[in-house]
Amino acid sequence: MSTTTNTSRLGSLLMAPVHLLMRIIDVPLRSLQKATGISGMAAFFLAPNMLIFGIFVLLPLVINFVYSMTGGTAFFLAERNFVGAEQYSRLFTCGSYLDPMSCQEDAFWTAVGNTFWFVILQVTLMILVALVTALILNRDLAARSFWRAVFFFPVLLSPVVVGLIWKWILQRQGLLNFGLYQFGVEPYTWLTDRNWTFVATIGVSLWAHMGFYALILLAGLQAIPKDLYEAAEMDGTKPARVFWRITLPLLMPNLLVVVVLALIRAVQIFDEVYVLTGGGPGTSTFYLTQYIYETGFASALRNPGLAAAASILMGLVLVVLTLIQLGIGQRGEKKGKR
Amino acid sequence: MGEIKLTDIKKSFGSVHVLKDIDLHIKDGEFIVFVGPSGCGKSTLLRTIAGLEKVTGGEIEIDGKRVNEVTAADRGLAMVFQSYALYPHMSVRQNLAFGLENSNMPKAEVAERITEAARMLEIEPYLERRPGQLSGGQRQRVAIGRAIVRRPTAFLLDEPLSNLDAELRVSTRAELAALHARIGSTMIYVTHDQVEAMTLAHRIVVMRAGKIEQVGTPLELYNTPANRFVAGFIGAPHMNFLSAEVVEQEAGKTTLLIGGSHRLLVPISGQKLSVGDKLTVGIRPQHITLANDPGSLTVKVRLVEALGSETVIHADLNGEKLLAVVPGQRQISPGDEAHFSVAGAPLHLFDGNGLRVKDK
């Protein structure tokens, strides 16, 4: 009894400043509502967010588009000359689109090709690994919460930290070679082998993001009523048939979300790879975002206009992927309502 | 055949004993209802019979064969779940076919069974719809249909009507009874609704805290409840319980004192009763009549519920609550003094442990 009283007393003490603040802002807000009406209030409350969105998303988008229509190395827009669609045509000038070396901007097409294969492989593996992980975590495991945390933990790490951790593991004098050496295996230069670095970037990004997608799928799995599985058990349904005919169809909405999110994220791959391999060796892990970054900011002959054009193109790809997600989501909703 | 025998069934979840020494013999073709308050173990008992839960101890026999280690699918039973457990992404037809396809049944036979069940349950127009497009009542039929197509030795129904509205529940209840009469298979039905139990069952199993309190036909339970719990559980409104004391004992007759001053002569000569024993008298509200006789129980009226065809009177007898359901409409209001007569009413006597005091 006394605990309750104490708690409520503490609560009211803590809430006192809040109440005071509410009373202070109540007066001007009421008069504002009187002047503008309810719809005006909605605009008022939305304004801060729209302002931030406008300054940090919409405006850069427009500026970026303007940049893509200009040439030269200068950063200030005022010092740049208008070139129209020249940057876009430069990106698309190719002898054959299947051979990056025949293109004027061979680095762009190399990056596009690398990103394409990265996306295909990484997303496929991501879906499979996340699904298997979610299915395992959905079982009655001992210490289930612990395992969930273990798989989710990398998601919380900064991409740079992820890159550094794996660099320490994979470099010539890293943990992996040390471990292998204990078993008599000769150290290997994992990060200077073209094939291994490509595999490593896929593996590292899997490790870093898989927990997030597994969590979405796990939530989907847990939303499937247990009764359905019991009904299937009463019917003598084999586990494989349960998976294909019950689990997978019911998980499909979550699975589609995961596919699209993973796709978008894979197209944007940059930070952890940049820290881990720097895009090398050669151009083996040189992906699209790195091309944009280096073209615009890092190379000796920087070309912000070209980088802007490339990023607009990448943005278009992402818009298409997002629209697909929206379309699928709406179709799913309609289906659910039916 | 659909004979099910439970011997000494025990079930524990960790240190919690959910079922304790359950013995029950369900005859072929019988409609048996497990009834009891929430958490009494009735659903768990059904699930152990189904094979969805493993028993901790005891034997389950179906048609004379021990099935403790037999999987749910191989016990030949079908279950109707409280939530219906229909596959939401499949059409009604696919839902009905799903279980049959598992056993590689020829397509023609699957189609035939679906047609037969759909006709029986009048769900033919909905066969191509998904569960989400059906009403609660229609879904419920599909769930029953899914059990019927399997032609099981027994049906297990776990509170199948609890998700329906009151009106639909009454009509579906009648349909279930008709369905049982038509199919003739054993049905085990779980509910916490004693009206469902009374109307549907051949025999009712009343459970409490993992134990069977009494097994009997609905009228056996109503007329001769084995203990105070069963007496209070079966019958609506609940039976009245008044504390009583034995004040006189003669051959064949016992006089009790209830309500502080009222003497009640009961035709019982319970051998174990002696003057001074404390008892509980159970009287069903429907067995109380209003009287003008000052010699009857004088009560104070607390609340009057006029239902039109009958009047429910909540009253107070010397600190004890007493409920009477009297036919017709009565001019009586809260605060009034009234006289309740229990002359000729069947009285139920329970000893200090709540057990029925039997006559001899």
Interface residues (C-beta under 8 A of the other chain):
Chain A: P225 D227 L228 E230 A231 A232 E233 M234 D235 G236 T237 K238 R241 R245 I246 P249 L250 G336 K337 R338
Chain B: A50 G51 L52 T71 A72 A73 D74 L77 A78 M79 F81 Q82 S83 Y84 A85 Y87 P88 H89 F98 G99 N102 S103 R130 G132 Q133 R146 R150
